[in-house]
């Protein structure tokens, strides 16, 4: 698990290779990731936007940006967590992802960025 705290928001990431959806002979590798967002501040926050940079080991870089996560803009109270699972498609068996969330404090409407720590995506057969 990879973890990082930015501005009092703790982001933890776990990754999983999905062999049942992957097609290595077609250079199609599917990975899922579980993200836990924990509000360690004393203010209620809302996740507004996300930005991802996804890099394959063959040098291809994709950027993804949009509102919320998996169709939601969760509100997270002090001491609470929000968890979701998503996935990505790589063209190689090794890659990495990193990114950021745009968050907003609900009290003063102040916006701030929270870094998503860089994490590796590695098909298990590559580790043998």
N, C-alpha and C positions, 0 to 999 in steps of 0.2 A: 504494500500500500504506500502511496506517495501522499504527503500532506504538506500544506503550507498555510500560514496565517498572514492575511493582509488586512489592515485596518480593522482588526478584531473579528474578521470572518475566517473561519477555518474551513479549508477545502481539502477533502480526502478523496483519493481516486483508487479504485481497484479495477483491474482489467482482466478480460477473459477472451481467449481465442474461441471461435465458434466453428469447429470442424464440420458440423452438419450443414452449414450454409456456405462454406468455403469451397472453392474449386481451384486447387493449386495448379493443375494442368492448364487452366485458363487464366492464370495470374489473378485470381480473385480470392482475397483473404478477408474474412469478416471477423471483426473484433467488437466485443461489447465492453462497456465501462460503466461502473456504478460510481456516482458522485454523491458525496455527503457534504452538505453545506451547513455549517454550525455557526449560529450567531452568538459570539462570545462578548458582544457589546451590551450596553444597557439600553439600547434603542431598538425599536422595531424597524426592520428593513424589508425592502422588496427588491427582488431580482427583476430588472427591466429588460436587459439585453445580454447576448452572449457573442463572443468572438472566438473562433477556433483557427489554429494553423495546424494542418495535418501534413506530415512529411513522410513520404515513402523512402526506403533505402536506395531507390533508383533515382532520387533527386527530384521527384515530382512533389510540388507543394500546392496544397489546396487551402483556400481560406473560406470560412463559413461564418456568416454574421446574420443575426436576426433577433427578433423579439423573444424574450423568455427562454424557457427550456421545455422541450417536449409539449409545446402548446400551452404552457402555464407561465405566469409571472408570480411565483410564490411569495407570500408575505411570511417572514420568519421573525418571531418574537424573541426577545432576549432569552438565551439559554436553550432555545429550540433548534431542531435540525430539520432540514428538508433533504430527501434522498430521491434520486431518480436514476434510471438506467437508460442508456442510449447505445448507439453503435456507429461504426464507421467501416468503410470499404477501402482496403489498400490493394495496390497492384503488385506488392512484394510481401514477403513473409516477415519483414522487419520494418518498423516505422516508429513514429513518435507523434505526440500531440501536445499542444500547450495552448493557453488561451487566457481569456479574462471575462469577467462578468461586469456589467454596469449595474450598480445597486443604487438604491435611494433610501435615505432615512425618511421615515414617514412623518416624524415630528417637524423637522425644519425643511423638508423636501430637498436637502442637500444630496447631490449625486457623487458617487465615488467608484473607482475601479477596484476590483478584487482579482488578483492573479490566480489562474488555475495552474498548478505546478506542471512542469513538463513530465510526461510519463511515456514509457516505452510500450510498444505493441510488438510482441515477439511470438511467432508461432512456435509451439512446444518442440516440434521436430527440429527447429533451428538450434535448440539448446543441447541436442545430443551429439 
